[in-house]
Amino acid sequence: MAYRPTVLERAFIIAASGLVSNIHEIRQALKTEGYSAEAHLAGPAISKQLGKLIRASNSSTEARRERQLPEADAGGPC
């Protein structure tokens, strides 16, 4: 039988992915995956931790995207 992360573990994995921008999106993703998350994510401490992780992940994801984008050619299109 495959290991299934707990709802809190999965919430932190989703927050760290860089694919969500707020806790509501984490709740939606968890619901889509079959988790019942409302009670688990209701506390202010969990919300604060997830919010910090979302912000950190999104800023590092954006930095990676910027490094991967090629610089525009100053001469314009060929």
N, C-alpha and C positions, 0 to 999 in steps of 0.2 A: 504494500500500500504506500502510495506517495505521501510525502510530508506536505502538509498544508499549513502555512504560517497562521498564527493567531491574527485576529482582526487588528490588534495594535501593531504587530510586526509588519503586516501588510500595509497599514497606513503609513508607517515610517518609510517603507520601501518605495511606495508611491510618491511620498513627499520628496524623497531624495532623487527621484528619477529626472526631475527637471521638466516633467510633462504636465504638471498642474500649477495653477497660479493661486489657488486658495483652498481652504478646508472643505468648502462645499464641493469642489471638484473631486477631492479625495473621497468624500462620502458617496458621490455618484459612482466613482470607479469601484468602490467597495461593494456597493449595491449591485452593480452590473456583474461583479464576480461572485455574487451569492452570499456576501457577508451582511450581517446586521450590525451596523456601526453606530447608530445614534447614541446609545447609552455609553459606549466606549469612548467616544470623541467629544462628549458633552462638557467635560471638565476644563476649567481655565488653564490649568498647568499643561495638559496635553495639547490644547489648542495653541498655546504659546510656543511649545516645543515644535510642533508641526509647522507653525507659521515661520519660525526662524529657519527651519530646515528647508522649507519651500523657497524662501528668499535667497538663502545661500546657494541652493541648487540651481535656481533660475539664473542667478548672476554668474555662476561658474559655467553653466550651459551656454549662456549668451557670450561669454568670453571665448569659449571653445568655438562657437559658430563664427565669431568675428575673426579668429585666427585662421579658420579654414576657408573663409571667403577670399577669392582672388582679388587683388587690387585692380581697380578700373584702369584701363589703358588711357593715358593722358591724351593720346592722339585721336581718340574717338573710334568709331567702328571702321573696320577695313572695307 
